[in-house]
Amino acid sequence: MRGRGTARAVAGAALLSGVVFCLSGLLAGSRPFGPATRNTVDLGQQYLSYHAYWRRLLLGDADGDLFLNWTSGYGSNFLGDFGTYLGSPFALLVVLFPADRIELALYVITAAKVSAAGAAMAALLLRLRGDGPPPVAAVLGAAYAVSGWTFNYGATVPMWLDGLLAFPLLCLVGEWARGGRRPLLGPLVVALAWTANFYTAYMATIGAAIVLAVRVLTSDEPGRERLAGLLRAARTVLIGVGLAAPVVTVVYAATRVADPTPEVAFAPVPWTEVLVRLLPATASVATPALYIGTPALLLALTLPFNRALAPRVRAVWACAICLVAMSLQWEPTHLLWHAGASPNGIPYRQTFVLCGLLLIAAWLSTAQGLPRAPALLWACGALALVVVLTRGSADTDRWTYPALTAAVLLAATAAAAVLLNGRHTAAGRALPVLAVTLLVAAQAGEAAVTGARIEKQQLREVSWAPRIGPWHQAVAQETARRADWPRYRTEPGEVPGGNDVLLVGGQGADYYSSLTSDGYSRTLSSLGFGYYAKGRHPVGLDNPVTDAIFSIGARVHSTPTAPVRMDEPPTATVTSTRSPVPPLVTVRPGLRLREHGAQLGDSAFVNQELLLGADVYDMPRDVTRGEGATAATLGAGCPAGSRAYFWAPEYQGTAALEGQRPVEFDGKPPAVRAAMQPLGTVPASGALRIELRPRNPGKGALRLPGEPIGCLDQKRLDAAVRNLTETGATAVRTTGHGLTAELPPGSTGTAVFAVPRISGWTCAAGHAEPVPARGHLGLLAVSLDGKSASVGCTFRPPGLRLGGAIGAASLAVLAVLAAIARTRRRRADTGFS
């Protein structure tokens, strides 16, 4: 019967979690239940596009493989991104949906993770104390899954939901270790959690260690058995993390060379701002999302005052929860929770652990029955104190106190039904069923309202991307029509959202990842490309010189046909152009690679010429500058008929060549860098007059680089392209993570690949032994001796060899444990001791 009750509780928690999560979206009017987009911040810019690419890769439609992504970043480390964004088994569900339903696929994956987290927590609660009522375990399990942390953080950063699921699973692993059970399954669960998302799994592991420590301290077992359980738990975690090492070490290695974000100094928020997040319908990314539902919170608050529990149990659990709460606010422990680095953005990402501890406390306090009146009164007093202390907080919503009041009234009615049932046993099952129904209504209704209000606030206050619609589909179709990889790259251009090429296909510069290589970001910035997210989101550059450098032979152009809205799919007129460009591998006969590599300079125009190997710009040396109250002017001279380009990476405003339409620049250092853009054709007089209108003219001087203007001579560029094509590779072939090129006979100098030199490449000329790749101004390069008829490069993610060795060793240890366990079972079956 106990097993059946546990199964029902687990299933009930999963169902209730999923229903509440979907109901919150229905109330918010967001997709798939309403017209509003859900694609806020990274959900639209990263996770949606990564899942779209993952679907293509799984179905064999991608240009790369698990090691390398040829689609974005001109060739990027995909195994690192897989371990960061796609390691969860739930991500495999994406193949069940058509390509034009990728948003629905991601929503279903998110809801499935939430439901699984609720089920896992319900299973954990019944494992910690199996004599409690399964319906209450189901409700509390769901309360964990649809906490404020889930709505405020996890729902828009789906990879963190793997940590939400990992915490109760790892706590279960700790319970197995204490009892000497499931020695093989335990490490596999740990490995699965760390592979799914090692960042939040690390936090969940700390949380599970805290739960294990509390369980050991409150146990009546002999000291030797306690120590043995702790050692088994440590062994289980070490083996599990070792099994996950092939992914974890790759992500770690990629993180070390990723574009660094500015250092963040942690500043704890006032405790009143921490306490207010216990209330419903509160939202903020700067404070810990502690909401678990008012009924669940009241039950948790009864634990220190519940005399039905042993004093040691009450004291240790209360101290553990208080210490974890304080650890959120102290910088050394804040850094410990975040693996030594204070994160950019949300500073309280580990809050789901504290939510889980509060729900465990609620379960322990109610598993033997409803706490007595004194404990309930103390809990109500504590909640009232929280309300009084946090009145007027900016994190509250107009629904906060009405939802709180309704939940308290429903919970009080449920408690009255339980008390009446204890006095009037003749009522049968009616009162218990009524009590559970009211508890579900209070907990689920308040959580659904909380989720809806948080989602509405996020749409008002943070950046968002529109739904995927006709614009994306048209670009994807045109990109596919123009594609001829690897003969040349096809750049899909910009579509609404981020990581555009992952959504619509092609091979572009656009790449947004926590692991974006610092070298790649700096190379593109030096060439005039723009970026967002402090350098971790380089975006494409529509420039014929860089098109020649990176072999972009086809380019898709989009013109919106209506303003982009959050409640409508975007539309645009889509066209494409085809231009002659050199092959992906070119030969520079006079180039000799330097021992330490050549360096790019301060001028984007000069840097482009260096990589192209030809002078194609005229850069005026005597640029005059005049500044007024709201505008500035630049004066210069250039050859008539050339095309004027303006480069001002820190400029925010418009720039207009006299007689031409203004062009927008969106620089906002350090987060955003504006891309180089054309202003128009130089007039017959050769005189340039550029008018600049800063968006915020009163905020300091106009900062421009030393050479902000370059005038492109198209004839010289055409000649350079012809020369590189004639001397370049005669044939180029790519594999999932490699590239080879056939060269003209007798080629000397250096072969330059239109591929960023990120860590992990090895290259060779002819049949020589591959060696770590050398670079030329940020691109792969191989020295030629005139004897080799081919060159080739292969990519292996850094850290994979080490991770593979650790994983193999861990697997061997697990096999030994399995053999030992099998031998012991056989001896037990045959009666030998």
N, C-alpha and C positions, 0 to 999 in steps of 0.2 A: 504493500500500500504506500509505503514511504516513497519508493521509486516512482510510482504513478503520480503521487502528489508533486514530486519534484519535476517530473516531465510536464505536468500541467502548468506549474508555476513558470517554468522556463518558456514554454510556448505562449503562455499568457503575457509574460513580460515582453517577449518579442513582438507579439501582435499589438499590445498597447503602445509600445514605443513607436512602432511604425505608423499606427493610426494617428497618434498625437503629432508626430512629425509632419505627416501629410496634412492633417487638419490645420496646423499652423500656417502652412503654405496656402491652403484654401482661404483662410481668413485674411491672409496678407494679399491675396489676389495675384500671386506670382505663378510662374510656369512650374509644372504643367497644368495647374488648376485655374490660372487666370492670365491676363495679358501681360503683366509686368515681368521684366527680366529678373532672373536671379543672379546674373553674371556680374557680381560686385568684385572689385579689386582682383585678387589673384584667381578667384574661381573662374572669371571670364578670360583673364590674361594668360593663365598657365594651365590649370587643371583640365579645362575643357579642350584646349588644343592638344595637350599631351595624350588625353584619352582618344582623341580623334586619330592621332598618329599611331598610337598603340593598336587601335583597331586595324589600321591599314597594315601594320607590320605583322600582326597575328594572321591576317588573311593573305599575306604574301604580296601586298600591293605597294610596299614601301621601297625606297631606293637603298636603304641601309639595312642593318641587322641589329642584334642586341648590343653589339659593341659600339657601332658608329651610326650616327644619324647624318646622312648626306643632305637632308632636306633643309635643316636650319643651321645658322651659324657657319655656312660654307663648309660644314663637316664638323660635328661636335660629338663629345663623349656621351653616347646614349646610355651605357650601362650605369654611369653615375646618375643620370636623370631617372632611369628606371628605378634604381634603389631609393631615390628621393621621392618620386611622385607616383610610381606605378607598381611597387613591389607587392602590394596587397593582392591576395587571391581574388578579392572582389572585383578588381580591375578587369579580370578575364570576362566578366559578364558583358563587356562592351561589344563582343562579337555577336551577341544575340540581337543587336539592334542595327537597322540600316544606317548608312552613312549620314543621311539627313535627319536622323533622330539622336544625334550624339548628346544633345542636352538632356533628353529623356533618359538616355543610358546613364549619364552621370548622376542624375537625380535618383534613379533606381539604385545605383551603387551606393550612394550616400545613405538612402533610406535603409538599405540592407545592412550597412555597417552600424547604423543607429539601432536597428532591431537586434542585431547580434550582440551589441554591447549590453542592451537591456537583458537579453537572455543569459549572458555570461554572468552578469551581476546577480541575477536571481539564483542561478546555480551556486554561486559563491556564498550567498547569504544562507541558503539551506545547508551548505556544507559546514559553515561556521556554527550554525545551530539548527539542527534538523527537526526539532520539535515545535517549531513555530508554524503559524498558519500559512500555507502556500499562497493563498490570494494576496496576503500582505507582502510576501516576498516578491510576488509578481509586480505589485504596484511600486514597491521601492526599487526593484530592478529597473523598471521603466523610468522612474524618477531620475535615476543616474543617467540613463541614456538620453533623456530629453531635458537635461539640466541647462542652466543659463550658459555654461561653457559650450555646450553643443550648438546652441542657437547663435551665440555671439561670435564664436571662433570656429568650431569644427565644421559647421554646415557650409562655410565659405572657404575652408581649407581642408578638404576631405581627407588628405593624407594624415592629418592629426587624429582623425577618428579611429585610425588603427591603434593609436595609443589608448584611446578611450576603451576599446575592446581589449587591449593587451593587459590593462591593469587587473581586472577581475580574473582573467585567465592566468596571469602570473601569480596571483594570490592563490588560485587553485593549485598551481604547480608547487607552491610553498607548502600547502596542506598535504599534497601527495608526498613531498619529501619528508615532512615530519612523520608521516605514518609509514614510510618506506614503501610506498605504492607507486606504480606506474613509472619505473625507472627509465623506460625507453620513451614513453609518450611525453614525459616532462621536458626533456631536452628538445624534442621536436616542436613542442608548443613555444618554447623560448626562441628557437630558431625562426619559427614562422613570424613571431611578433617582431623580432629584430630585422628580419628581411622585409616585412611589410613597411615599416617606417622606423628606422633605428633611433631617430631623434626623440620621438615621443615614447618609443619602447624603453629607451634609457630612463626617462622620467617614470614610466610605469614600473620599471624594475626597482627603482629607489622606493616607490610607494609600496610595492609588494614586500620589499625588505622590511619596511616599517611595520606592515601588518604582521609579518612573520615574527619580528622581534616582540611585538605586543602579545602575540599568541604564545610565544615561548615564556614570556614573563608572567603571564596569567595562567599558565598550565600547572597542573599538579604532578606532572611527570617527574621522575628522578632526573637529576642533573646530567647523568651520562646520556640518557635518551634525548634530552633537549639538545645537548651538544651534537649528538649523532645526527639529529634532524637538521640542524644548522649546516653541518658539513655536507650532508646530502643535497641540501638546497643550493649551497655554493657550487658543488660539483655539477649539478644540473644546469645552473646558469652558465657556468664556464663552457660546458660542452655545447649548450644551445647557441651561445654567442659565437663559439668557434665554428659551428655549422653554418652560421650566417655570414661568416667572415668574407667569402668571395664577393659579397655585395657591400658589406660594411667597410672593408678596407678600400674598395674602389671609391665609395662616396667620400671617405676620409681623405684619400689622396687627392681627389678632385677639389675638395673643400680647401685644401692647403694652397692650391694654385688659382682659386677662384678670385674674381674681382673683389677686392676688399671693400666692405661698406664702412662708412665712418664709425669710429668707436662711439659707443653709447655709455654714458655714465648713469647707472641705475639710481633713481630717486624714488624712494617709497612714498606712496600716497598716504594722506591722513587716514587714520583708522575708521573715521566715520564714513569715508568713501569705500572702505573695504566692507564695512557692515551693511551699507545700503545695497550692495550687490546680492545680499541674501533675499531681498524682496523681489516680487514678481515684476515683469515688464521694465526692468532696468537694463541699460545698455551702455557700454563703453569699452574701447579697446585699451584704455589706459589703467583700468582697475580690474581686479580679479572677478570673474564671472562665477559667483558662488551660489546662485539660485538653484535649489533642488526641489522647490515646491513647499508651500507653507505647511501642509500636513506633515510631510516628511521632516521638515525642519523642527516642528514642534516635538515630534517623537525623538529626534536626535537631542534636543535640548533637555529632555527628561532624563537622559542617561545619568548625569552626575547625581541626580536626586532620587533615582529609582532604587529603593531599598530591597527590591526583589533580586537585584544583582549583588554579587559579592563585592565588598568594598574594594578589594584589590582590582577587580575587573573594571569597576567604575573609575578608579583613580588612574589606572594605567591608560585606559582608552581616552579619558578626558585629557590627560597630560599629553598623550601623543598627538591628539587633534590640535590642541593649543600650540604645541611646539611646531607642528607643520604649518599652522596658520602664521606663526611668527616668522618661520623660515621664508615665507613669501616676501617679507618686508626687510630682511637683513641682507645686505649686499653679499657677504661671503656665501651664505646659503643660496641666495638668488643665483649666483654664479655656479654653484654646485648643481642646482637643478637644471641649468642650461649648459652643462658640459664646459664650463669655464669661460663662456663668452656671453655678455649681455646682448640679447637680440635686438635688432632693429624692429620697430613696430610693436607688436603686442608683448608686454614684458611679463605677463602672468600666464604663460602657456601651460604651466604645470598644475593649474588650478583643478583640473579634473581629478587629480589624486585626492585633494582635500574634499571635493564633492563626494568621492567614493567613501572616504573615511567617515564623513557625516552620515551617509546612508547606512554604513555598517553599524554605526552607533544607534541609529534609529531602529534597525532590525534587532540588535541585541537587547534594546530596552523594551521592545514590544513582543518579542518572540514568545515570552511566557504569558502573554495576555496584555490587555491595555494597562499602562502604568496607573498607579493609584492617584487619587485626587491631589495630594500634596505635590507629587512630581509634576503633574499636569499644570497645576497652578504656578509652580516655579518656572516652567517652560513658557507659559503664557506671559508671565511677568518679564522674562528675558526678551521675548519677542516684542513686547510693548516698549521696553527700554530701547531696543534697536530702532523702532519706529520713531520714538521721541528724539533720539540722538541724530537721526539722519533726515529729519524734516528739512525740506528746502534744498536737498541735494540736486545738482544738475543732471544726475544720472537717472532720476525717476521720470516716469511717464504719467500722463493723465489717467492711464489705466492701472497704475501701480496700486493705489490704495483701494479702489473699488474691487479689483481682483483679489487683493489680500483679504478684504472684509468678507467677500463671498466665500473664499476658501475656508476661512476660519469658521464661518457659520455652518458650512457643510460638514467640516471636520468635527465640530462640536455636536452636531446632530448625529453623526456616525458614532461618536463616543457615547452619547446618550443611549443609542440603540444597543451598543455592547453592554452597557451597565444594566439596562432593562432586561436584556437576555439573561444576565447572571441572576437576576432576582425572580424572573418569570420564566422558568424553564419550559412551561407549557406552550410558549410561543413557537417552539419547534425551530425550523430553519429560517423562518421569515425575518426575524430581527438580524441574525448574522448576515443574511443575504442583503438586507437593507443597509447594514453598516458598510459592507464591502462596496455596494453600489454608490453610496454617498462618498466613500473615500476615493473611489475611482473618479467620480464626478469632480470632486474638489481638486484632486491632484492633476488629473488629465486636463480638465477645463482651464485651470489656471496656467498650466504649462503651454497649452495651445495658444492662449491669449498672449502669453509672454513671448513665444516664438514669433507670432504674427507681428507684435509691436516692435520687436527687435529688428525683424526684416524690413519693416517700413522705415524705421529710423536709419538703417544702413543705406537704403536707397536714397534717402534725403541727404546724407552726410558724407558718403564716400564715393569714389569714382566707380563707374559701372560701364559695362559693355552691353550693347543691345543683343537681342536674341539672334541666333543664326537664321538667316533668311535668304531671300532671292539674291542679294548682293554677294554673299559668300558662295552660293551655288553657281552664279554666273562666272565668278572669278575662277572657281575650281574647274568649270568646263572649259573656259578659255585657256587656262594654264595647261590642262591636259591636251588640248588641241595643238598648242605651240610646243609641247615638250619634245626634246630630243637629247635627253641625258644619256651618256656623258659627252656628247658632241659639243654641247654648250649648256649653260644653266638657263632656266626660265624663272624670272623674278615675278611673283604674282602681285607685287605692289602692296599698298596698304589697304586693309579692310578693317571694319570696326572691330576693336578688340586688340589682343596682343598675340605674339607668337603666330603671326598670320600664316606663314608657310606651313606650319604644322596642321592648320585647319584646312587649307585649300590646296596644298601640294606645291610642287615646284622646288627650286633650290635657291634660297635667298639668305640675306644677312640677318634677318630678323631672328632673334633668339633671346628668350627670357627664361632664366633659370637661376637658382641659388648657386649653381656651379659654373656659371659663365666664366670662362678663363680670363684672367687678368690680362694675359698677353693678347688675346683676341680683342678684348674691349679696347685696350690701349692702341692696338694697330688700327682698328677702324676709326677711333676718335682722331688719330693723327692724320687720317685721310679725309676727314671732313664729315664722317658719318655722325649721326646724332644718337642719343641714348636716353632711356628713362631708368628709374630705379637705381640711381647712383652708379650707373655703369653696367648693371647686370641685365639690362635689356637694350642691347644695340638694335637699331632699326635700319632698314634699307636706305640707300642713297640713290636717287635717280640722277645719274651723272655718266656721261659717255666715257669718261676716262676710267672711272672705277668699273664700269661695265666691261671695258677692255681688259682691265687687270684681272677681274674675277670671271671672265669668260661668260658674261651674261648676254646671251644672244637673242633672247626674247623677253619682252617686258609687257606686263599687263597693266592697263591704266583704267581707273575707275572714276566716274563722275557721279556723285550722289544725285538722285532725282527728287529727294525729299529730305527734310531735316531728320537726323537720327534721333529716335525717341526710345524711351524705356519700355513703352507698351505696344510697340509695333516692330515687325521685322524690317530691317533696312533694305533699301532698294538703290540700285545704281545702274548707269549705263557703262558697260564694260567693253573696252577695245584692247587691241594689242599691237605691238610693233616688233619688227624683226630687224636686227642690225648685224653686220659682219663683225665678228670678234675673233681673237686668237683662240687656239685650243686651250684646254685646261693645263697643259704642260707646254711651256715655251723654252727656247734655248737662247741664252745670252752669251755669245761667243767671247766677248771681251770681259766678262765678269768673273772675278776670282773671289771665292768666299774668304772672308777674313776669319781669323782664329776666334775672335769673340763676337763676330757678327756686326754688320753695319747697323747704325741707329737712325731712326726717323727723327727729323728735325722739328722745328716749331711751326713751319708753314705747311698747311694741308696741300697747297698747290705744288710746292716743291716735293713733298712726300709722294704725291701721286705721280709726278714725273719720274722720280727715282724708281718706283716700282714698275712703271711702264717702260722705263729705259729710253725715254725720249722727251725733249722739251716741247711742250704743246701749249703752254700758257705764256701770256705776256702779263707780267705783274708790275703795275705802275709803282715807281719808287717814291714819287713826290705826290702824296695824297694830302690834299688840303682838308681841313676840318673846321666847321663852324657849328656852334651850339646855341640854341635859343631856349626859351622857357619850356616849350613842349615838343620841340623837334630839333634835329641836327642834320647837317648836310655834309656829304663827302664829295670832293671834287678830284678827278683824276683824268688821265688820258690813256686811251687804248687804241689799237688798230681798228679802223672802221670795218664794220661787218662781222667782227668777232663777237662771241657771246660772253656777256659779263656775268661772272659768278660772285656771290657775296658769302663770306664765311665769317660768322660771328657766334661762336658756340655758347657764349654767355648772354647773348642779347635776347630780350623779350619785347616784341613789338613788331612793327612793319618796316619794310624797306622797299623803296620804289625807285626805279630808274625813271628819269624824267620822260613823261609821255607813256609810261607803262603802268600796268596795274600793280598795286602793293602786294608784297609777299609776306606772309606771316612767319615769324621766328619765335620759338617757344622756349628759349634757354632759361633755366632757373637753377643755377648751381647751388649745391652739388648734385641735386637729384636729377635734373634734366639738362641735356646738352643739345643745342640746336644744330641741325644739319646744314651743310652747305647747300645753297639753292641758286638757280639762275634768275637773274633779274630782267634779262632781255638782250636785244642786239645793240651793239655799240653804233651810234649814229654816224653818218658820213663825216661829220666834223671831227670825230675821234674824241670828243669831250664827253666825259661822264659826270653826271650830277645825280647823286643818290640821296634821297630824302629819307631820314630815319625818324620814326615816331615811336618812342619807347612807350610801353604800356603803363609804366609807373615813372614818369619823368622826374619826380621829386625825390627818388630814392638813389642818390649817389650819381657818380659820373658814369658815362657810357663807356663800358670796357670792351675794347676791340683788340684782336690779335695784331701782331706787327704787320702782316700782309693780309688784310681782309678782302682784297679784290684781286681776281684773276680773270683774264680774258682769254677764252679758249679759241685757238685757231683750228678749225675743223679739218683743213687740208693737212696740216702737220699730224693731227691725230689719225686721219685715214692712212697716211703714209706709214706711221708707226704700227698700226694694226696690220697692214699688208706685210710689213717686214717680219713681225712676230709670227704671222701665219705661215709665211714661206719657210722660215727657219724652225718653226715649232714642230711638235709631235705630228706624225702622219696618221696615227691612230691612237685612241685612248680607250681603255677598258676599265670598268670599275667592278668590284665585288662588294659584298656587304660591308667589309671594313678594309678595303684595299684599292689601290689604283696603279695601273701599269700603263706605260706609253711607249710606242715605237718611235724611234728618232731617225732623222735623216742620217745617212751614212757619214761617218767622220765628224759627228757633232762634238764640238769642244766648248770649254767654258763651264757654264752652269745651267742645269735644267731647273727652272723655277715652276713650282706647282701653284695653281690658283687655289691653295688650301692653307688655312691658318696653321701655323706651327704650334699646336697645343701638345702637351705632354702625352706621350704614348706612341708616337710615330717612330718607326724604323724604316730606313730607305737603303737602296742599293742601286748601283749602275750595273747593268748586264747581269752576270751570274755571280757577282761578288757577294760576300757575306753581308746581310743587312746589319746596319749599325744605327744607333740613335740618330734621328734626323737632325740635320743642320738647318739653319734658317737664313733667309734673305729678307730683311726688313719685315719680319713677322710672318713670312710665308715659307712653306717647305722648299728646300733647295738641295740639289745633289750635284757634286762636282763631276765633270765629264773629262775623259782623257782621249777622246777621238776613236776609241776602240769599241765602246759599248753601243749596241744597237737599240737598247731599251733601258728604261729606268722604272723603278717601282717602289711603292711605299705601302706599308701595312700598319694598321692601328691596333694596339692592344691596350685596353684601359689600364693606367697605372694602378698598382695595388692588387691587380688580379692574381699575379703569380704568388705573392705573399698570402693573399686571402685563400687561394686554392690550396696552398700547403697547409694552412691552419685548418681549413675545412676538411681536408683529407685526414689529418691527424685526429680531429675531433670525431670524424666518422669511424675511424679505426677504434678509438676508445669506446664509442657507443656500441660497436660490434662486439668488443670484448665484454662489455657489461651485459649485452644480450646473451652471449654464450654462457656467462656465469649464471645469469638468471635461469636459462634453460636447464643447465646442469643441476641447479638447486631444485627446480621443479621435478626433474626426473628422479632425483634422490628422494624427494618427499613422496612421490607417487609409488616408489618401490620399497619405501619403508626404511631406507638408509638414513643415518644421521650424519 
